[in-house]
Amino acid sequence: MGTLDGKVALITGGSRGIGAAIALRLAEDGADVAITYERAADRAAEVVAKIEKLGRRGLALRADAADADAVTGAVDQTAAELGGLDVLVNNAGIFPAGPIDQLTNETIDRTLAIHVRAPLVAIRAALAHLGRGGRIVSIGSDLAERAPFGGLSLYSASKAALVGMTRALARDLSERGITATVVHPGSTSTDMNRPDGPHAGQQLANIALGHFCEPEDIAATVAHLAGPGGRYITGTAITVDGGFTA
């Protein structure tokens, strides 16, 4: 028996990196899992195939996180096709970096749409399906807590917004028995941020443990929050960054 047997989870931005690792870990723990993707249909299909190989149902849904209607549709379709919803993981994200005076209005709007509006829209839609014991986990960033180099104003602001939202949600959803948490990853080894990449040295210099996080480390924390061990954790952020913010 897995800790999430009989549960249904939706992970936005689940076709690669941290999102894919979360999807697979929740499936390993027994959940049926839906993921959203924007362009990488082939990679999303690979994740679904791995979920099904684990004996769980998988579902890939194309949805641009900047499109509020698409986000709402993905939540409702997940519940319709997989028979409900128990865990929502807001993971879809982008990484806009640069001096504030060089950011375009389009970049600002898209970043806030993906990192702030999309989680709010997804949560609003999910509340029609989540029952007592439901879990909402939003993937933030340790850069919401510390800005060790320049060019992070927009990104850090958008991720910090998740913390305020989550604290308020903990109050709003307590009577429904639904928890809300944030997981702040640190520098994580993905195809977007390789530990041997051009900017890795600057990141490694600030990590107490001296190496990048693996996506599976973030997934393990999300699985704990989604499972029985997370039933009394709400309204807070957990940082998984090897001591970057120490």
MDAnalysis code that builds the backbone (N, CA, C; Angstrom):
import MDAnalysis as mda
import numpy as np

u = mda.Universe.empty(738, n_residues=246, atom_resindex=np.repeat(np.arange(246), 3), trajectory=True)
u.add_TopologyAttr("name", ["N", "CA", "C"] * 246)
u.add_TopologyAttr("resid", np.arange(1, 247))
u.add_TopologyAttr("resname", ["MET", "GLY", "THR", "LEU", "ASP", "GLY", "LYS", "VAL", "ALA", "LEU", "ILE", "THR", "GLY", "GLY", "SER", "ARG", "GLY", "ILE", "GLY", "ALA", "ALA", "ILE", "ALA", "LEU", "ARG", "LEU", "ALA", "GLU", "ASP", "GLY", "ALA", "ASP", "VAL", "ALA", "ILE", "THR", "TYR", "GLU", "ARG", "ALA", "ALA", "ASP", "ARG", "ALA", "ALA", "GLU", "VAL", "VAL", "ALA", "LYS", "ILE", "GLU", "LYS", "LEU", "GLY", "ARG", "ARG", "GLY", "LEU", "ALA", "LEU", "ARG", "ALA", "ASP", "ALA", "ALA", "ASP", "ALA", "ASP", "ALA", "VAL", "THR", "GLY", "ALA", "VAL", "ASP", "GLN", "THR", "ALA", "ALA", "GLU", "LEU", "GLY", "GLY", "LEU", "ASP", "VAL", "LEU", "VAL", "ASN", "ASN", "ALA", "GLY", "ILE", "PHE", "PRO", "ALA", "GLY", "PRO", "ILE", "ASP", "GLN", "LEU", "THR", "ASN", "GLU", "THR", "ILE", "ASP", "ARG", "THR", "LEU", "ALA", "ILE", "HIS", "VAL", "ARG", "ALA", "PRO", "LEU", "VAL", "ALA", "ILE", "ARG", "ALA", "ALA", "LEU", "ALA", "HIS", "LEU", "GLY", "ARG", "GLY", "GLY", "ARG", "ILE", "VAL", "SER", "ILE", "GLY", "SER", "ASP", "LEU", "ALA", "GLU", "ARG", "ALA", "PRO", "PHE", "GLY", "GLY", "LEU", "SER", "LEU", "TYR", "SER", "ALA", "SER", "LYS", "ALA", "ALA", "LEU", "VAL", "GLY", "MET", "THR", "ARG", "ALA", "LEU", "ALA", "ARG", "ASP", "LEU", "SER", "GLU", "ARG", "GLY", "ILE", "THR", "ALA", "THR", "VAL", "VAL", "HIS", "PRO", "GLY", "SER", "THR", "SER", "THR", "ASP", "MET", "ASN", "ARG", "PRO", "ASP", "GLY", "PRO", "HIS", "ALA", "GLY", "GLN", "GLN", "LEU", "ALA", "ASN", "ILE", "ALA", "LEU", "GLY", "HIS", "PHE", "CYS", "GLU", "PRO", "GLU", "ASP", "ILE", "ALA", "ALA", "THR", "VAL", "ALA", "HIS", "LEU", "ALA", "GLY", "PRO", "GLY", "GLY", "ARG", "TYR", "ILE", "THR", "GLY", "THR", "ALA", "ILE", "THR", "VAL", "ASP", "GLY", "GLY", "PHE", "THR", "ALA"])
u.atoms.positions = np.array([
    [0.847, -1.190, 0.000],
    [0.000, 0.000, 0.000],
    [0.886, 1.244, 0.000],
    [0.641, 2.141, -0.959],
    [1.363, 3.394, -0.982],
    [0.663, 4.437, -0.134],
    [1.396, 5.458, 0.259],
    [0.819, 6.490, 1.113],
    [-0.219, 7.335, 0.384],
    [-0.224, 7.279, -0.960],
    [-1.176, 8.059, -1.744],
    [-2.106, 7.182, -2.573],
    [-2.257, 5.934, -2.188],
    [-3.172, 5.038, -2.905],
    [-4.579, 5.634, -2.945],
    [-5.161, 5.643, -4.144],
    [-6.512, 6.145, -4.306],
    [-6.604, 7.642, -4.471],
    [-5.472, 8.335, -4.434],
    [-5.463, 9.782, -4.565],
    [-5.199, 10.192, -6.016],
    [-5.616, 11.411, -6.349],
    [-5.372, 11.996, -7.670],
    [-4.596, 13.290, -7.484],
    [-3.524, 13.448, -8.252],
    [-2.696, 14.644, -8.157],
    [-2.575, 15.311, -9.512],
    [-2.473, 16.630, -9.508],
    [-2.194, 17.417, -10.700],
    [-0.950, 18.237, -10.453],
    [0.033, 18.117, -11.342],
    [1.263, 18.891, -11.261],
    [1.344, 19.765, -12.495],
    [1.331, 21.082, -12.323],
    [1.480, 21.958, -13.479],
    [2.951, 22.032, -13.861],
    [3.200, 22.116, -15.162],
    [4.586, 22.134, -15.626],
    [5.306, 20.846, -15.276],
    [4.678, 19.724, -15.571],
    [5.215, 18.433, -15.125],
    [5.913, 17.614, -16.179],
    [6.320, 18.214, -17.275],
    [6.921, 17.423, -18.358],
    [8.425, 17.231, -18.211],
    [9.059, 17.989, -17.300],
    [10.513, 17.863, -17.166],
    [10.953, 18.378, -15.802],
    [12.219, 18.182, -15.497],
    [12.827, 18.748, -14.304],
    [12.114, 18.409, -13.019],
    [11.958, 19.407, -12.166],
    [11.346, 19.207, -10.859],
    [9.915, 18.703, -10.994],
    [9.152, 19.256, -11.935],
    [7.766, 18.832, -12.107],
    [7.637, 17.370, -12.454],
    [8.492, 16.892, -13.365],
    [8.457, 15.480, -13.747],
    [8.835, 14.597, -12.568],
    [9.838, 15.015, -11.799],
    [10.258, 14.230, -10.640],
    [9.137, 14.136, -9.613],
    [8.412, 15.233, -9.412],
    [7.279, 15.208, -8.478],
    [6.191, 14.270, -8.977],
    [5.896, 14.348, -10.270],
    [4.857, 13.488, -10.841],
    [5.193, 12.017, -10.632],
    [6.424, 11.653, -10.893],
    [6.825, 10.249, -10.763],
    [6.855, 9.804, -9.307],
    [7.293, 10.674, -8.420],
    [7.328, 10.295, -7.007],
    [5.918, 10.093, -6.453],
    [4.993, 10.967, -6.812],
    [3.626, 10.793, -6.321],
    [2.988, 9.536, -6.902],
    [3.346, 9.217, -8.152],
    [2.857, 7.966, -8.737],
    [3.457, 6.767, -8.019],
    [4.737, 6.844, -7.692],
    [5.367, 5.759, -6.930],
    [4.674, 5.548, -5.594],
    [4.177, 6.636, -5.021],
    [3.492, 6.548, -3.728],
    [2.024, 6.156, -3.863],
    [1.572, 5.934, -5.109],
    [0.242, 5.378, -5.319],
    [-0.776, 6.265, -5.992],
    [-0.422, 7.509, -6.276],
    [-1.408, 8.430, -6.851],
    [-1.535, 8.265, -8.361],
    [-2.728, 8.513, -8.880],
    [-2.915, 8.751, -10.304],
    [-2.532, 10.212, -10.540],
    [-1.821, 10.468, -11.636],
    [-1.200, 11.788, -11.789],
    [-1.469, 12.397, -13.153],
    [-1.930, 13.644, -13.136],
    [-2.040, 14.445, -14.350],
    [-0.948, 15.501, -14.325],
    [-0.425, 15.827, -15.507],
    [0.561, 16.893, -15.626],
    [0.124, 17.850, -16.729],
    [0.533, 19.094, -16.608],
    [0.342, 20.016, -17.714],
    [1.687, 20.305, -18.366],
    [1.622, 20.720, -19.613],
    [2.821, 21.114, -20.346],
    [2.412, 22.212, -21.315],
    [3.405, 22.992, -21.764],
    [3.097, 24.055, -22.718],
    [3.437, 23.642, -24.143],
    [4.675, 23.160, -24.364],
    [5.111, 22.824, -25.723],
    [5.661, 21.410, -25.858],
    [6.257, 20.872, -24.803],
    [6.998, 19.610, -24.906],
    [6.071, 18.401, -24.813],
    [5.263, 18.195, -25.849],
    [4.315, 17.076, -25.840],
    [5.026, 15.736, -25.762],
    [6.180, 15.615, -26.421],
    [6.900, 14.354, -26.406],
    [7.422, 14.024, -25.011],
    [7.940, 15.028, -24.326],
    [8.451, 14.789, -22.981],
    [7.309, 14.515, -22.005],
    [6.186, 15.188, -22.195],
    [5.020, 14.920, -21.348],
    [4.543, 13.488, -21.535],
    [4.553, 13.023, -22.782],
    [4.144, 11.643, -23.065],
    [5.080, 10.647, -22.400],
    [6.365, 10.971, -22.353],
    [7.331, 10.091, -21.690],
    [7.042, 9.988, -20.190],
    [6.702, 11.120, -19.581],
    [6.376, 11.102, -18.151],
    [5.128, 10.267, -17.898],
    [4.112, 10.434, -18.736],
    [2.881, 9.654, -18.590],
    [3.166, 8.168, -18.751],
    [4.018, 7.817, -19.703],
    [4.365, 6.410, -19.906],
    [5.036, 5.828, -18.661],
    [5.875, 6.605, -18.016],
    [6.546, 6.137, -16.797],
    [5.540, 5.995, -15.657],
    [4.588, 6.926, -15.583],
    [3.549, 6.820, -14.557],
    [2.746, 5.542, -14.752],
    [2.375, 5.269, -15.993],
    [1.586, 4.067, -16.287],
    [2.383, 2.793, -16.052],
    [3.685, 2.858, -16.274],
    [4.539, 1.692, -16.007],
    [4.556, 1.359, -14.521],
    [4.318, 2.374, -13.697],
    [4.247, 2.168, -12.251],
    [2.897, 1.614, -11.821],
    [1.991, 1.440, -12.785],
    [0.681, 0.881, -12.484],
    [-0.364, 1.911, -12.124],
    [-0.041, 3.182, -12.382],
    [-0.986, 4.248, -12.072],
    [-1.514, 4.861, -13.363],
    [-2.607, 5.581, -13.277],
    [-3.125, 6.299, -14.437],
    [-2.392, 7.622, -14.591],
    [-2.068, 7.964, -15.843],
    [-1.400, 9.222, -16.114],
    [-2.160, 10.007, -17.164],
    [-2.034, 11.317, -17.118],
    [-2.746, 12.185, -18.042],
    [-1.899, 13.418, -18.323],
    [-1.668, 13.722, -19.603],
    [-0.927, 14.914, -20.001],
    [-1.884, 15.903, -20.646],
    [-1.881, 17.135, -20.159],
    [-2.802, 18.161, -20.638],
    [-2.013, 19.383, -21.097],
    [-2.255, 19.808, -22.315],
    [-1.576, 20.994, -22.818],
    [-2.254, 22.231, -22.257],
    [-1.478, 23.057, -21.551],
    [-2.037, 24.269, -20.946],
    [-0.915, 25.260, -20.673],
    [-0.977, 26.411, -21.299],
    [-0.048, 27.495, -21.020],
    [-0.452, 28.106, -19.676],
    [0.472, 28.117, -18.722],
    [0.142, 28.628, -17.391],
    [-0.215, 30.105, -17.400],
    [0.151, 30.815, -18.456],
    [-0.212, 32.229, -18.558],
    [-1.647, 32.422, -19.032],
    [-2.307, 31.345, -19.419],
    [-3.680, 31.373, -19.915],
    [-4.609, 30.889, -18.796],
    [-5.295, 31.805, -18.163],
    [-6.122, 31.452, -17.008],
    [-7.192, 30.427, -17.355],
    [-7.807, 30.553, -18.523],
    [-8.845, 29.602, -18.914],
    [-8.257, 28.205, -19.106],
    [-7.050, 28.141, -19.660],
    [-6.405, 26.843, -19.859],
    [-6.067, 26.183, -18.529],
    [-5.645, 26.976, -17.572],
    [-5.338, 26.444, -16.237],
    [-6.592, 25.885, -15.589],
    [-7.671, 26.648, -15.632],
    [-8.937, 26.179, -15.071],
    [-9.396, 24.901, -15.770],
    [-9.270, 24.873, -17.080],
    [-9.666, 23.693, -17.837],
    [-8.869, 22.469, -17.470],
    [-7.571, 22.639, -17.221],
    [-6.718, 21.503, -16.849],
    [-7.144, 20.924, -15.506],
    [-7.480, 21.787, -14.560],
    [-7.937, 21.308, -13.249],
    [-9.231, 20.519, -13.397],
    [-10.179, 21.093, -14.109],
    [-11.483, 20.434, -14.261],
    [-11.375, 19.139, -15.062],
    [-10.503, 19.123, -16.085],
    [-10.343, 17.914, -16.891],
    [-9.681, 16.807, -16.086],
    [-8.728, 17.190, -15.243],
    [-8.100, 16.191, -14.368],
    [-9.143, 15.511, -13.497],
    [-9.967, 16.316, -12.849],
    [-10.988, 15.760, -11.965],
    [-11.986, 14.899, -12.729],
    [-12.339, 15.327, -13.942],
    [-13.317, 14.589, -14.737],
    [-12.761, 13.251, -15.213],
    [-11.526, 13.247, -15.688],
    [-10.965, 12.031, -16.289],
    [-10.363, 11.069, -15.271],
    [-9.869, 11.602, -14.154],
    [-9.243, 10.726, -13.156],
    [-10.118, 10.524, -11.927],
    [-11.295, 11.128, -11.932],
    [-12.256, 10.829, -10.876],
    [-12.114, 11.648, -9.616],
    [-11.582, 12.846, -9.713],
    [-11.462, 13.711, -8.541],
    [-10.124, 14.416, -8.510],
    [-9.838, 15.053, -7.388],
    [-8.560, 15.728, -7.192],
    [-8.289, 15.819, -5.698],
    [-7.083, 15.413, -5.316],
    [-6.693, 15.432, -3.905],
    [-5.460, 16.284, -3.638],
    [-4.591, 16.393, -4.643],
    [-3.324, 17.115, -4.477],
    [-3.111, 18.008, -5.687],
    [-2.893, 19.293, -5.442],
    [-2.544, 20.235, -6.500],
    [-1.146, 20.753, -6.234],
    [-0.263, 20.606, -7.228],
    [1.099, 21.127, -7.116],
    [1.292, 22.192, -8.190],
    [1.422, 23.436, -7.751],
    [1.651, 24.555, -8.665],
    [3.151, 24.663, -8.933],
    [3.592, 24.119, -10.042],
    [5.019, 24.046, -10.331],
    [5.446, 24.836, -11.564],
    [4.558, 25.071, -12.505],
    [4.938, 25.727, -13.764],
    [5.632, 27.054, -13.482],
    [6.741, 27.286, -14.190],
    [7.475, 28.516, -13.946],
    [8.432, 28.868, -15.065],
    [8.904, 30.102, -15.028],
    [9.920, 30.588, -15.945],
    [10.963, 31.325, -15.112],
    [12.067, 31.699, -15.752],
    [13.121, 32.385, -15.004],
    [13.542, 33.655, -15.736],
    [12.808, 34.747, -15.501],
    [13.199, 36.027, -16.089],
    [14.281, 36.670, -15.231],
    [15.373, 37.047, -15.827],
    [16.463, 37.674, -15.074],
    [16.987, 38.864, -15.857],
    [17.350, 39.899, -15.136],
    [17.905, 41.081, -15.770],
    [17.614, 42.320, -14.958],
    [18.346, 43.377, -15.212],
    [18.120, 44.638, -14.486],
    [16.683, 45.114, -14.661],
    [16.134, 45.684, -13.617],
    [14.731, 46.072, -13.640],
    [14.436, 47.067, -14.752],
    [15.398, 47.921, -15.088],
    [15.134, 48.913, -16.125],
    [15.216, 48.338, -17.531],
    [15.540, 47.050, -17.636],
    [15.586, 46.394, -18.940],
    [14.437, 45.406, -19.138],
    [13.591, 45.254, -18.130],
    [12.464, 44.330, -18.230],
    [11.320, 44.982, -18.993],
    [10.756, 44.252, -19.923],
    [9.614, 44.772, -20.676],
    [8.319, 44.529, -19.906],
    [7.302, 45.300, -20.232],
    [5.990, 45.071, -19.624],
    [5.484, 43.672, -19.938],
    [5.787, 43.176, -21.135],
    [5.360, 41.834, -21.506],
    [5.989, 40.784, -20.605],
    [7.280, 40.943, -20.316],
    [7.966, 39.993, -19.434],
    [7.391, 40.056, -18.023],
    [7.158, 41.264, -17.538],
    [6.582, 41.417, -16.202],
    [5.210, 40.760, -16.134],
    [4.363, 41.047, -17.109],
    [3.005, 40.501, -17.115],
    [3.010, 38.978, -17.204],
    [3.851, 38.428, -18.077],
    [3.869, 36.966, -18.243],
    [4.399, 36.275, -16.986],
    [5.423, 36.853, -16.373],
    [5.970, 36.258, -15.156],
    [4.940, 36.243, -14.040],
    [4.268, 37.352, -13.830],
    [3.257, 37.407, -12.775],
    [2.055, 36.527, -13.102],
    [1.738, 36.414, -14.387],
    [0.632, 35.536, -14.782],
    [0.944, 34.087, -14.464],
    [2.183, 33.667, -14.714],
    [2.562, 32.265, -14.501],
    [2.817, 31.964, -13.033],
    [3.510, 32.859, -12.342],
    [3.944, 32.568, -10.969],
    [2.927, 32.955, -9.901],
    [2.036, 33.909, -10.205],
    [1.092, 34.377, -9.189],
    [-0.348, 34.093, -9.598],
    [-0.748, 34.577, -10.777],
    [-2.143, 34.382, -11.173],
    [-2.477, 32.913, -11.390],
    [-1.605, 32.170, -12.081],
    [-1.907, 30.764, -12.377],
    [-2.141, 29.933, -11.114],
    [-1.284, 30.036, -10.091],
    [-1.594, 29.295, -8.861],
    [-2.934, 29.687, -8.242],
    [-3.232, 30.996, -8.230],
    [-4.514, 31.430, -7.675],
    [-5.689, 30.869, -8.473],
    [-5.580, 30.919, -9.790],
    [-6.643, 30.401, -10.650],
    [-6.786, 28.893, -10.475],
    [-5.658, 28.187, -10.422],
    [-5.700, 26.731, -10.245],
    [-6.319, 26.352, -8.907],
    [-5.940, 27.090, -7.867],
    [-6.501, 26.811, -6.536],
    [-7.997, 27.078, -6.519],
    [-8.399, 28.190, -7.110],
    [-9.833, 28.514, -7.167],
    [-10.609, 27.388, -7.850],
    [-10.074, 26.883, -8.959],
    [-10.753, 25.793, -9.660],
    [-10.698, 24.494, -8.860],
    [-9.572, 24.260, -8.196],
    [-9.397, 23.004, -7.456],
    [-10.347, 22.886, -6.280],
    [-10.751, 24.023, -5.703],
    [-11.611, 23.971, -4.520],
    [-12.970, 23.354, -4.797],
    [-13.343, 23.284, -6.073],
    [-14.595, 22.609, -6.415],
    [-14.448, 21.100, -6.317],
    [-13.206, 20.612, -6.223],
    [-12.951, 19.170, -6.243],
    [-12.239, 18.655, -4.989],
    [-11.452, 19.495, -4.330],
    [-10.706, 19.055, -3.155],
    [-11.632, 18.873, -1.963],
    [-11.475, 17.749, -1.291],
    [-12.232, 17.518, -0.071],
    [-11.326, 17.649, 1.144],
    [-11.815, 17.238, 2.293],
    [-11.009, 17.281, 3.512],
    [-9.771, 16.413, 3.307],
    [-8.669, 16.903, 3.764],
    [-7.407, 16.204, 3.540],
    [-6.732, 16.611, 2.242],
    [-7.356, 17.506, 1.488],
    [-6.750, 17.971, 0.249],
    [-5.474, 18.759, 0.520],
    [-4.561, 18.725, -0.446],
    [-3.260, 19.380, -0.267],
    [-2.975, 20.302, -1.447],
    [-2.504, 21.496, -1.134],
    [-2.048, 22.444, -2.139],
    [-0.589, 22.753, -1.850],
    [0.271, 22.487, -2.810],
    [1.705, 22.753, -2.664],
    [2.145, 23.625, -3.832],
    [2.750, 24.759, -3.534],
    [3.255, 25.649, -4.573],
    [4.780, 25.633, -4.537],
    [5.388, 25.536, -5.709],
    [6.841, 25.501, -5.792],
    [7.365, 26.924, -5.943],
    [8.075, 27.376, -4.919],
    [8.632, 28.712, -4.907],
    [10.094, 28.700, -5.329],
    [10.924, 29.365, -4.569],
    [12.365, 29.420, -4.839],
    [13.060, 30.016, -3.630],
    [14.276, 29.512, -3.335],
    [15.029, 30.130, -2.247],
    [15.430, 31.562, -2.587],
    [15.312, 31.929, -3.875],
    [15.593, 33.308, -4.275],
    [14.486, 34.263, -3.841],
    [13.405, 33.724, -3.287],
    [12.402, 34.561, -2.643],
    [12.880, 34.997, -1.266],
    [13.845, 34.259, -0.712],
    [14.354, 34.524, 0.625],
    [15.694, 35.250, 0.608],
    [16.437, 35.102, -0.476],
    [17.763, 35.697, -0.549],
    [18.086, 36.020, -1.991],
    [18.643, 37.193, -2.241],
    [19.052, 37.585, -3.596],
    [20.566, 37.791, -3.610],
    [21.327, 36.743, -3.907],
    [22.791, 36.802, -3.785],
    [23.486, 37.454, -4.973],
    [22.747, 37.708, -6.037],
    [23.326, 38.388, -7.192],
    [22.246, 39.213, -7.871],
    [22.636, 40.037, -8.828],
    [21.717, 40.979, -9.421],
    [20.762, 40.359, -10.438],
    [19.795, 41.149, -10.842],
    [18.884, 40.746, -11.899],
    [17.707, 39.904, -11.469],
    [17.422, 39.850, -10.167],
    [16.408, 38.928, -9.659],
    [15.119, 39.613, -9.200],
    [15.009, 40.909, -9.400],
    [13.884, 41.647, -8.808],
    [12.532, 41.054, -9.162],
    [12.298, 40.818, -10.439],
    [10.997, 40.307, -10.879],
    [10.791, 38.877, -10.423],
    [11.771, 38.023, -10.646],
    [11.639, 36.612, -10.283],
    [11.424, 36.465, -8.777],
    [12.256, 37.123, -7.983],
    [12.150, 37.002, -6.531],
    [10.815, 37.529, -6.028],
    [10.358, 38.632, -6.604],
    [9.068, 39.186, -6.191],
    [7.935, 38.219, -6.481],
    [7.973, 37.605, -7.653],
    [6.888, 36.699, -8.030],
    [6.864, 35.451, -7.158],
    [8.030, 34.962, -6.778],
    [8.073, 33.776, -5.922],
    [7.752, 34.115, -4.469],
    [8.141, 35.305, -4.038],
    [7.804, 35.719, -2.677],
    [6.299, 35.864, -2.505],
    [5.609, 36.219, -3.581],
    [4.153, 36.363, -3.505],
    [3.483, 35.059, -3.099],
    [4.072, 33.934, -3.476],
    [3.489, 32.640, -3.127],
    [3.438, 32.423, -1.617],
    [4.408, 32.992, -0.912],
    [4.449, 32.808, 0.539],
    [3.285, 33.534, 1.199],
    [3.061, 34.790, 0.819],
    [1.930, 35.524, 1.372],
    [0.609, 34.866, 1.038],
    [0.479, 34.419, -0.205],
    [-0.739, 33.740, -0.630],
    [-0.975, 32.488, 0.211],
    [0.071, 31.728, 0.440],
    [-0.053, 30.454, 1.151],
    [-0.403, 30.659, 2.611],
    [0.187, 31.660, 3.235],
    [-0.170, 31.947, 4.633],
    [-1.644, 32.289, 4.764],
    [-2.144, 33.093, 3.836],
    [-3.555, 33.464, 3.874],
    [-4.446, 32.270, 3.574],
    [-4.028, 31.434, 2.615],
    [-4.817, 30.248, 2.278],
    [-4.954, 29.306, 3.460],
    [-3.905, 29.206, 4.262],
    [-3.967, 28.318, 5.426],
    [-5.120, 28.693, 6.335],
    [-5.360, 29.997, 6.460],
    [-6.493, 30.466, 7.263],
    [-7.810, 30.228, 6.535],
    [-7.826, 30.589, 5.262],
    [-9.076, 30.507, 4.503],
    [-9.575, 29.073, 4.355],
    [-8.640, 28.117, 4.263],
    [-9.030, 26.742, 3.940],
    [-9.035, 25.809, 5.152],
    [-8.715, 26.341, 6.319],
    [-8.592, 25.470, 7.495],
    [-9.899, 24.761, 7.824],
    [-11.016, 25.444, 7.689],
    [-12.286, 24.811, 8.036],
    [-12.652, 23.714, 7.051],
    [-12.079, 23.772, 5.842],
    [-12.326, 22.714, 4.856],
    [-11.373, 21.528, 5.034],
    [-10.389, 21.661, 5.929],
    [-9.428, 20.592, 6.144],
    [-8.415, 20.462, 5.022],
    [-8.146, 21.568, 4.327],
    [-7.190, 21.580, 3.209],
    [-5.953, 22.350, 3.644],
    [-4.782, 21.793, 3.408],
    [-3.545, 22.471, 3.769],
    [-2.938, 23.170, 2.557],
    [-2.131, 24.185, 2.824],
    [-1.438, 24.928, 1.772],
    [-0.007, 25.199, 2.223],
    [0.946, 24.836, 1.394],
    [2.355, 25.014, 1.728],
    [3.137, 25.451, 0.494],
    [4.347, 25.951, 0.745],
    [5.287, 26.284, -0.315],
    [6.551, 25.460, -0.109],
    [7.132, 24.986, -1.193],
    [8.460, 24.366, -1.154],
    [9.390, 25.251, -1.960],
    [10.459, 25.717, -1.316],
    [11.451, 26.561, -1.971],
    [12.653, 25.719, -2.387],
    [12.768, 25.352, -3.660],
    [13.987, 24.664, -4.091],
    [15.158, 25.640, -4.171],
    [16.344, 25.099, -3.985],
    [17.546, 25.856, -4.283],
    [18.025, 25.498, -5.671],
    [19.309, 25.697, -5.932],
    [19.885, 25.348, -7.230],
    [19.725, 23.857, -7.460],
    [18.991, 23.505, -8.502],
    [18.622, 22.119, -8.755],
    [19.133, 21.680, -10.116],
    [19.674, 20.495, -10.167],
    [20.261, 19.968, -11.396],
    [19.167, 19.579, -12.387],
    [18.941, 20.448, -13.368],
    [17.983, 20.189, -14.446],
    [18.614, 20.628, -15.752],
    [17.926, 20.362, -16.864],
    [18.482, 20.787, -18.143],
    [18.482, 22.306, -18.297],
    [17.744, 22.999, -17.442],
    [17.735, 24.467, -17.471],
    [18.814, 25.065, -16.581],
    [19.353, 24.292, -15.665],
    [20.350, 24.800, -14.708],
    [21.316, 23.677, -14.358],
    [22.206, 23.397, -15.271],
    [23.129, 22.283, -15.097],
    [24.226, 22.629, -14.078],
    [24.639, 21.660, -13.268],
    [25.686, 21.921, -12.274],
    [27.053, 22.176, -12.890],
    [27.188, 21.942, -14.199],
    [28.432, 22.281, -14.891],
    [28.216, 23.423, -15.877],
    [27.116, 24.158, -15.705],
    [26.772, 25.248, -16.608],
    [27.579, 26.511, -16.334],
    [27.397, 27.524, -17.161],
    [28.205, 28.736, -17.054],
    [27.993, 29.536, -15.777],
    [26.834, 29.382, -15.134],
    [26.545, 30.135, -13.915],
    [26.595, 29.259, -12.660],
    [27.058, 28.027, -12.804],
    [27.038, 27.096, -11.677],
    [28.005, 27.501, -10.570],
    [29.174, 28.017, -10.951],
    [30.179, 28.360, -9.952],
    [29.687, 29.368, -8.941],
    [28.995, 30.388, -9.417],
    [28.453, 31.417, -8.538],
    [27.436, 30.836, -7.571],
    [26.650, 29.868, -8.055],
    [25.658, 29.240, -7.187],
    [26.313, 28.314, -6.171],
    [27.255, 27.504, -6.629],
    [27.909, 26.540, -5.746],
    [28.654, 27.226, -4.610],
    [29.172, 28.416, -4.875],
    [29.924, 29.138, -3.852],
    [29.054, 29.493, -2.654],
    [27.742, 29.506, -2.844],
    [26.827, 29.884, -1.765],
    [26.103, 28.705, -1.132],
    [26.337, 27.495, -1.609],
    [25.630, 26.318, -1.096],
    [26.470, 25.640, -0.017],
    [25.942, 25.558, 1.189],
    [26.704, 24.992, 2.302],
    [27.146, 23.552, 2.034],
    [26.278, 22.749, 1.427],
    [26.619, 21.348, 1.170],
    [27.535, 21.180, -0.042],
    [27.698, 22.231, -0.832],
    [28.680, 22.209, -1.896],
    [28.275, 21.532, -3.179],
    [26.996, 21.191, -3.341],
    [26.548, 20.584, -4.591],
    [25.090, 20.934, -4.845],
    [24.681, 20.799, -6.104],
    [23.307, 21.089, -6.483],
    [22.349, 20.063, -5.887],
    [21.120, 20.496, -5.732],
    [20.030, 19.602, -5.358],
    [19.640, 18.757, -6.567],
    [19.094, 17.595, -6.332],
    [18.511, 16.777, -7.391],
    [16.994, 16.958, -7.386],
    [16.358, 16.890, -8.548],
    [14.893, 17.034, -8.580],
    [14.177, 16.086, -7.621],
    [14.745, 14.900, -7.440],
    [14.125, 13.916, -6.556],
    [14.100, 14.374, -5.097],
    [15.055, 15.252, -4.720],
    [15.048, 15.782, -3.356],
    [13.846, 16.688, -3.132],
    [13.533, 17.499, -4.140],
    [12.351, 18.357, -4.046],
    [11.088, 17.493, -4.044],
    [11.079, 16.480, -4.907],
    [9.916, 15.594, -5.004],
    [9.649, 14.881, -3.677],
    [10.714, 14.514, -2.963],
    [10.540, 13.826, -1.682],
    [9.842, 14.724, -0.666],
    [10.189, 16.001, -0.676],
    [9.546, 16.938, 0.246],
    [8.077, 17.138, -0.120],
    [7.799, 17.267, -1.406],
    [6.409, 17.409, -1.846],
    [5.607, 16.160, -1.477],
    [6.209, 14.985, -1.655],
    [5.519, 13.734, -1.315],
    [5.195, 13.670, 0.171],
    [6.102, 14.150, 0.991],
    [5.841, 14.176, 2.434],
    [4.655, 15.083, 2.740],
    [4.632, 16.260, 2.122],
    [3.535, 17.200, 2.359],
    [2.215, 16.663, 1.833],
    [2.264, 15.920, 0.732],
    [1.051, 15.376, 0.126],
    [0.526, 14.159, 0.867],
    [1.399, 13.497, 1.606],
    [1.036, 12.263, 2.287],
    [0.616, 12.476, 3.731],
    [0.460, 11.388, 4.486],
    [0.016, 11.475, 5.880],
    [0.917, 12.343, 6.748],
    [2.221, 12.364, 6.435],
    [3.149, 13.148, 7.241],
    [2.938, 14.644, 7.147],
    [2.207, 15.091, 6.113],
    [2.002, 16.519, 5.936],
    [0.682, 17.040, 6.464],
    [-0.051, 16.212, 7.190],
    [-1.415, 16.598, 7.562],
    [-1.479, 17.781, 8.518],
    [-0.377, 18.056, 9.255],
    [-0.398, 19.162, 10.220],
    [0.556, 20.280, 9.812],
    [0.918, 20.303, 8.550],
    [1.814, 21.344, 8.047],
    [1.028, 22.225, 7.093],
    [0.872, 23.488, 7.435],
    [0.127, 24.406, 6.571],
    [0.560, 25.840, 6.842],
    [0.406, 26.690, 5.833],
    [0.701, 28.106, 5.992],
    [2.164, 28.441, 6.130],
    [3.032, 27.584, 5.605],
    [4.459, 27.807, 5.792],
    [5.230, 27.422, 4.541],
    [6.511, 27.784, 4.518],
    [7.400, 27.426, 3.411],
    [8.529, 26.558, 3.935],
    [8.860, 25.537, 3.174],
    [9.984, 24.651, 3.500],
    [11.046, 24.847, 2.435],
    [12.258, 25.154, 2.858],
    [13.353, 25.422, 1.927],
    [14.241, 24.197, 1.792],
    [14.478, 23.794, 0.562],
    [15.325, 22.627, 0.263],
    [16.457, 23.117, -0.633],
    [17.514, 23.628, -0.024],
    [18.548, 24.294, -0.824],
    [19.976, 24.018, -0.373],
    [20.174, 22.978, 0.439],
    [21.531, 22.619, 0.847],
    [22.238, 23.680, 1.651],
    [21.482, 24.562, 2.283],
    [22.095, 25.597, 3.112],
    [22.396, 26.883, 2.381],
    [21.864, 27.074, 1.184],
    [22.098, 28.294, 0.414],
    [21.675, 29.541, 1.191],
    [20.543, 29.450, 1.892],
    [20.031, 30.606, 2.617],
    [20.460, 30.625, 4.072],
    [21.374, 29.733, 4.460],
    [21.820, 29.671, 5.857],
    [22.573, 30.946, 6.249],
])
